[in-house]
């Protein structure tokens, strides 16, 4: 039952006299800006659409068929955000790459199961919808979807004055992939003696930025453009190269790891189903990009802390059958990856040397 408005006002000690006719826009929400944004991003979203899509941008929900070629399809879903890297991007008007960050953090997680990401949705929330900024962000999301080969099926833009400060915004993403049930990669096939192939990162990706920002706060000068380029380089998307490796060398890859928050020490154990196994990583087997050397020196960060917080130049790992290692490296090179063997799967009781870390 609807209450009497005059009675409600009186019971709350509110005055029924309003000096102006309030609108949603007066409260800080501009519906026209939302419509303008949809118009601005329409072409970029349309460019990502796969043939399975049954709906278009602007509806209440996205509809898609399961991609063809899967006899026992299993849907794999993942969700993530960009984290406090967004604060650095907002502070320095660097909005174009964070959309790719968002897509990468979701689709790379889905990929470790052997799944092909084919559907993506985003959530953009802000205190005040600035159409130019939002368009830059969402066009970056669309570009990330193109790199991943998945459709940007839709999303949600929420203008929330009083919840977010001014034009600050936050992002969340949602990815759906598909894999044939017999081809699921869950780490159960990992064996001692498997080689560990590392795929390079583009920088810190989207992890550890609370520490990054703390390091920057303690500097006497603000970051220059070159350092910002390195710190805000978009997260790499590994989908196409890894899917190519899976297609060309079926059964050769026993496990995969996306190096995200928690670095090597937190992420690698997630793929082991056998507690007797560990990853022996030679941290001298690749050159750490300069941005990590800067962070370590400027922040006086210990070696283990670096490897617990950052990817340190390696963003994705594969545990592979040693008899297929060279062939897989060749496939990855053809796909554009500068991959290399950075360690082995060993018995968890193995003693690491000075340049190695043991992760179990």
Secondary structure, 3 states (H helix, E strand, C coil): CCCCHHHHHHHCCCCCCCCCCCCCCCCCCCHHHHHHHHHHHHHHHHCCCCCCECCCCCCCCCCECCCCCCCCEEEEEEEEECCCHHHHHHHCCCCCCHHHHHHHHHHHHHHCCCCEEEEEEEEEEECCCCHHHHHHHHHHHHHHHHHHCCEEEEEEEEECECCECCCCEEEEEEEEEEEEHHHCCCCCCCCCCCEEEEEECCCCCCCCHHHHHHHHHCCCCCCCHHHHHHHCCCCCCCHHHHHHHHHHCCCCEEEEEECCCCHHHHHHHHHCCCCCEEEEEECCCCCCCHHHHHHHHHHCCCHHHHHHHCCCCEEEEEEECHHHHHHHHHHHHHCCCCCEEEEEEEECCCCCCCCEEEEC
